[in-house]
């Protein structure tokens, strides 16, 4: 009727709640090469987003420049 580990899970959760036992955090082991690769990808994404933002701001500056009335140059 119940799965085999139903009572085991129930007892485990009761012990955890009663005695304040918490599960240990998950630890991931990553090679140094993989960390470097991930860091380089993150840096490339950051640079790409900066370039996109620069292009957006340049387009916005151009549209504001074009819509503003032309003033005569000061002598």
DRENKOLRO-440313 format. One line per 10 residues: their letters; for each residue y negated, x negated, z negated of N, C-alpha, C, CB. Coordinates in pm, 1 decimal, padded with zeros to 6 digits. Atoms other than C-alpha are relative to their C-alpha. Glycine has a CB too. Layout:
BEGIN
a = Y/X/Z/Y/X/Z/Y/X/Z/Y/X/Z | ... $
//
This chain:
BEGIN
xxxxxxxxxx = 00118.8/-00081.6/00000.0/00000.0/00000.0/00000.0/-00126.5/-00086.9/00000.0/00000.9/00093.3/-00120.3 | 00113.1/00092.0/00002.7/-00244.4/-00279.0/-00089.5/00041.8/-00132.0/00061.4/-00051.8/-00020.7/-00144.3 | -00034.8/00132.9/-00050.5/-00263.2/-00618.0/00078.9/00053.1/-00087.3/-00113.9/-00122.8/-00067.0/00066.8 | -00063.1/00086.9/00099.2/-00068.7/-00892.6/-00098.8/-00099.1/-00066.3/-00094.7/00079.9/-00105.7/00069.4 | 00094.2/00072.5/00084.0/-00379.0/-01068.7/-00228.9/-00103.6/00091.6/-00066.4/-00070.5/-00105.0/00082.3 | 00097.1/-00093.8/00058.1/-00558.5/-00752.9/-00350.5/-00020.0/-00025.8/-00148.3/00045.4/00144.5/00021.7 | 00012.1/00020.4/00144.6/-00481.2/-00807.4/-00717.7/-00052.5/-00139.4/-00031.9/00135.2/00021.8/-00068.4 | 00050.6/00135.9/00019.8/-00543.0/-01181.6/-00690.2/-00150.1/-00007.3/00020.9/00069.9/-00096.9/00094.3 | 00144.0/-00002.9/-00026.1/-00886.9/-01121.1/-00538.8/-00072.8/00074.2/-00110.5/-00029.4/00065.3/00135.7 | 00061.0/-00079.6/00106.4/-00961.9/-00858.3/-00803.9/-00012.4/-00082.9/-00127.9/00082.8/00127.8/-00026.5 $
xxxxxxxxxx = 00001.3/00082.3/00122.0/-00866.5/-01088.3/-01090.1/-00096.6/-00116.0/00015.6/00141.5/-00052.7/-00032.3 | 00090.9/00111.2/-00026.5/-01054.5/-01378.1/-00931.9/-00145.6/00044.1/-00013.5/00025.0/-00057.4/00140.2 | 00137.9/-00047.5/00009.7/-01372.3/-01171.1/-00897.9/-00035.7/00038.2/-00143.1/-00021.6/00119.3/00092.7 | 00026.5/-00033.8/00141.1/-01339.1/-01044.8/-01257.2/-00026.9/-00126.5/-00081.2/00119.5/00077.8/-00061.1 | 00022.4/00126.2/00070.4/-01308.1/-01402.2/-01386.5/-00135.5/-00060.1/00036.2/00111.9/-00099.6/00032.3 | 00128.3/00053.2/-00043.9/-01605.8/-01509.3/-01177.8/-00115.3/00074.3/-00066.5/-00012.1/00008.7/00152.3 | 00106.8/-00079.3/00060.2/-01819.0/-01223.6/-01308.3/-00006.1/-00018.6/-00151.0/00019.0/00147.1/00033.1 | -00005.0/00010.5/00145.7/-01705.9/-01261.5/-01667.3/-00046.7/-00136.2/-00049.4/00140.8/00026.7/-00049.4 | 00029.4/00134.2/00049.8/-01734.4/-01637.5/-01703.7/-00109.3/-00071.0/00079.7/00125.3/-00083.2/00001.9 | 00109.1/00058.8/-00076.6/-02010.2/-01700.6/-01454.5/00042.9/-00112.4/00091.9/-00103.7/-00050.1/-00092.3 $
xxxxxxxxxx = -00049.2/00103.5/-00090.4/-01794.7/-01914.3/-01229.6/-00054.7/00030.6/00139.5/00157.6/-00006.6/00000.2 | 00056.6/-00017.8/-00134.3/-01966.8/-01963.4/-00895.9/00078.9/-00085.2/00099.0/-00151.7/-00038.2/00003.0 | -00065.5/00077.8/-00105.1/-01818.2/-02080.6/-00569.9/-00083.1/-00123.5/00030.2/00020.1/00085.1/00128.2 | 00068.1/00123.7/-00035.1/-01901.9/-02435.1/-00473.8/-00062.2/00014.6/00139.1/00098.3/-00120.7/-00004.6 | 00060.9/-00007.9/-00133.5/-02138.9/-02477.5/-00178.2/00088.6/-00069.8/00102.7/-00141.4/-00063.1/-00000.5 | -00075.8/00060.6/-00107.9/-01984.6/-02564.7/00155.1/-00066.1/-00130.8/00039.7/00010.6/00095.4/00120.9 | 00050.2/00131.0/-00039.1/-02023.1/-02929.5/00251.4/00049.8/-00029.6/00140.5/00045.1/-00111.0/-00100.5 | -00034.4/00036.0/-00136.4/-02030.8/-03034.1/00615.7/-00016.0/-00150.5/00016.2/-00088.0/00076.9/00102.1 | 00005.7/00143.0/-00026.5/-01954.7/-03390.3/00719.5/-00030.1/-00016.7/00147.8/00133.6/-00072.5/-00040.3 | 00044.1/00018.9/-00137.9/-02138.2/-03499.3/01033.5/-00016.7/-00149.4/00023.9/-00133.4/00077.2/00028.8 $
xxxxxxxxxx = 00011.9/00142.4/-00031.4/-02121.4/-03837.0/01204.1/-00145.5/-00037.2/00024.1/00085.1/-00035.9/00122.8 | 00136.4/00048.6/-00020.6/-02431.5/-04050.7/01232.8/-00043.7/00021.1/00145.0/-00010.1/-00149.0/-00037.4 | 00032.3/-00019.7/-00141.8/-02414.6/-04027.8/01612.8/-00038.6/00145.4/00026.4/00119.6/-00040.5/00089.2 | 00028.9/-00143.2/-00018.0/-02406.5/-03648.4/01597.4/-00134.8/00035.4/-00062.1/00112.0/00086.8/-00062.7 | 00129.6/-00024.8/00063.6/-02701.2/-03646.8/01355.8/-00113.7/-00049.6/00088.0/-00006.4/-00067.7/-00137.6 | 00102.5/00053.7/-00090.0/-02900.2/-03869.3/01593.6/-00018.9/00092.1/00119.7/00037.8/-00141.9/00047.3 | 00004.4/-00089.2/-00115.5/-02812.4/-03641.6/01884.5/-00074.5/00129.4/-00033.4/00142.3/00031.7/00048.3 | 00066.8/-00123.4/00042.1/-02921.1/-03331.3/01694.4/-00148.2/-00022.7/-00024.8/00065.7/00055.7/-00126.1 | 00140.7/00032.2/00026.0/-03244.5/-03499.5/01584.9/-00076.7/-00016.8/00131.4/-00011.2/-00128.5/-00085.1 | 00064.5/00017.7/-00130.6/-03324.2/-03600.1/01944.3/-00021.0/00135.0/00069.3/00084.5/-00093.2/00089.6 $
xxxxxxxxxx = 00013.9/-00132.9/-00060.0/-03259.4/-03243.8/02065.7/-00112.3/00078.1/-00067.3/00132.4/00078.1/-00010.1 | 00105.0/-00069.7/00073.7/-03483.3/-03105.5/01791.2/-00136.7/-00053.2/00040.1/00020.7/-00014.9/-00151.6 | 00126.5/00060.1/-00038.3/-03757.6/-03351.6/01883.6/-00039.1/00043.2/00142.1/00008.6/-00153.7/-00009.6 | 00029.5/-00044.4/-00136.5/-03730.1/-03257.8/02254.0/-00047.1/00145.0/00001.8/00123.6/-00016.1/00089.2 | 00043.7/-00140.5/00007.9/-03757.3/-02886.3/02167.0/-00141.6/00008.8/-00055.3/00096.6/00082.6/-00088.4 | 00134.5/00000.7/00057.3/-04064.5/-02960.7/01954.8/-00102.4/-00042.8/00104.0/-00006.3/-00093.1/-00121.8 | 00091.8/00047.4/-00103.3/-04228.5/-03158.4/02234.1/-00018.4/00104.4/00110.2/00051.0/-00131.3/00060.0 | 00008.7/-00103.8/-00102.9/-04148.2/-02883.9/02485.4/-00088.4/00115.6/-00046.4/00140.1/00051.9/00036.0 | 00081.8/-00110.8/00050.3/-04302.2/-02616.6/02264.1/-00146.6/-00041.0/-00010.6/00051.6/00047.1/-00137.0 | 00138.2/00048.5/00004.6/-04614.1/-02833.0/02214.5/-00058.9/00001.6/00140.4/-00006.9/-00142.9/-00060.5 $
xxxxxxxxxx = 00048.8/-00000.1/-00138.7/-04645.5/-02879.5/02593.1/-00028.9/00142.2/00048.5/00102.7/-00067.2/00092.9 | 00022.5/-00139.6/-00039.0/-04608.3/-02503.4/02647.9/-00127.3/00053.6/-00063.7/00120.1/00087.5/-00039.9 | 00120.0/-00048.3/00071.3/-04876.2/-02432.5/02386.8/-00126.0/-00061.1/00059.9/00008.4/-00033.8/-00151.2 | 00114.2/00065.6/-00063.7/-05111.2/-02687.8/02547.5/-00033.7/00069.8/00130.4/00029.1/-00149.2/00025.1 | 00023.2/-00070.0/-00126.3/-05065.3/-02516.6/02884.5/-00062.6/00137.8/-00023.0/00131.5/00014.5/00077.3 | 00057.0/-00131.4/00032.6/-05135.6/-02174.6/02728.7/-00145.9/-00012.3/-00040.8/00080.0/00067.1/-00112.3 | 00138.5/00018.0/00045.5/-05450.5/-02303.8/02559.7/-00091.0/-00043.0/00114.2/-00006.1/-00103.3/-00112.7 | 00080.7/00040.3/-00115.4/-05571.8/-02470.2/02880.8/-00028.7/00119.4/00090.5/00071.2/-00110.7/00079.5 | 00020.9/-00120.4/-00081.5/-05521.7/-02145.5/03073.0/-00100.2/00093.3/-00067.5/00134.0/00073.8/00023.8 | 00094.2/-00085.7/00073.1/-05704.1/-01952.5/02800.4/-00141.6/-00057.1/00006.9/00043.9/00015.4/-00147.5 $
xxxxxxxxxx = 00132.3/00063.7/-00008.4/-05991.8/-02204.6/02800.9/-00061.0/00024.2/00137.2/00010.0/-00152.2/-00028.0 | 00048.8/-00021.2/-00137.2/-06019.3/-02172.4/03179.8/-00045.4/00144.4/00017.7/00110.2/-00034.8/00103.7 | 00039.6/-00139.7/-00015.2/-06028.5/-01790.7/03158.1/-00128.4/00029.6/-00076.6/00111.9/00092.3/-00047.6 | 00124.1/-00019.2/00076.5/-06299.7/-01801.3/02889.3/-00115.8/-00066.1/00072.4/00013.4/-00057.2/-00143.4 | 00103.2/00071.7/-00074.4/-06494.1/-02057.6/03090.0/-00044.4/00080.5/00122.4/00051.5/-00138.5/00043.0 | 00030.8/-00076.8/-00120.3/-06472.5/-01842.1/03403.9/-00071.5/00130.6/-00032.6/00127.3/00029.0/00077.5 | 00060.3/-00129.1/00032.5/-06576.7/-01522.8/03223.8/-00136.4/-00013.2/-00067.3/00092.6/00078.3/-00089.5 | 00129.3/00015.2/00066.4/-06876.4/-01668.8/03042.3/-00109.5/-00017.2/00105.1/00001.7/-00120.8/-00097.7 | 00110.7/00015.1/-00095.8/-07217.0/-01647.5/03211.3/-00037.8/-00147.7/00012.4/-00123.7/00084.3/-00044.2 | 00035.5/00139.6/-00024.6/-07324.0/-01970.9/03369.8/-00141.6/-00024.1/-00053.3/00009.6/-00034.9/00152.9 $
xxxxx = 00132.0/00034.9/00049.6/-07611.1/-02131.3/03186.9/-00049.4/-00118.2/00080.2/00002.2/-00031.8/-00152.5 | 00057.2/00109.6/-00076.7/-07849.0/-02365.3/03355.2/00009.3/-00128.4/-00079.3/-00145.5/00029.4/00037.6 | -00010.6/00126.5/00071.8/-07803.8/-02729.5/03270.5/-00131.0/-00037.0/-00068.6/00041.8/-00111.0/00095.2 | 00120.1/00041.0/00074.5/-08044.9/-02865.1/03011.4/-00049.9/-00133.9/00056.8/00030.4/-00012.4/-00154.8 | 00058.4/00124.3/-00053.6/-08285.8/-03132.4/03125.0/-00038.7/-00092.5/-00108.8/-00119.9/00028.7/00085.9 $
//
